[in-house]
């Protein structure tokens, strides 16, 4: 089992977040644990190829 970084925040009784590697795919939950579950589902869909034309974020080393 590995790990993946995610960004999250609390707003108006909901927890919102996205996977740092896939910033275009946000999800939400009524609790932080539900948000994490939903993020795992999003990751599974993205990694399996179920979502077409997935855009990713990456780092570029510059001089």
N, C-alpha and C positions, 0 to 999 in steps of 0.2 A: 504494500500500500504506500502510495506517495502522498505528497502534499501539493497544493496549489494556492497561491496567494489570492486574496479577495479584498475588495474595498467595500465598506458598508457604513451606513449611517441610520439614525433613527429620526423619523419625521412623521408627525401626525398619527401616532399609534401604530405605525408600520415600520418594519426594518427593511431597508432597501439595499441592494448591493449588486455587484458584478464581479466576475473573475478578472483579475488584473490582466491576464493574457488575452481575454476576449471582452474588451470594454463595451462592445456594441450590444451585449446580451444581458440586460438587467433583469432582476427578478425581485420578489418581495416576500415577506412573511410576517405573521402576526407576532412572532417571537424570533429571537436571534437563532434559536435551534431550527425553527421552521425555515428561516432564510437559508441556513446552511444546508438543509435537506434539499431545498429548491435549487441551490447552487450546484449541488452534486448531480441533480437531475439534468441541469443545463449542461454541465460538463460532459455527462454521459452522452447526451444527444449530439453535442458538438464533436466529441472525440470519435463517435461511431460513424460519422458521416451522414447522420439522419437529417442534418441541416445543410442545405446546399450553400455554396459560396461563402463559407465562413471567413470572416476577416479577423486577423490576429494582431496583437501588439507585440513589438519586439524592441530590443535595444540595439543601437548602431554605434559602434566604436568610432570615434573621430579623433583626428590628431590635434 
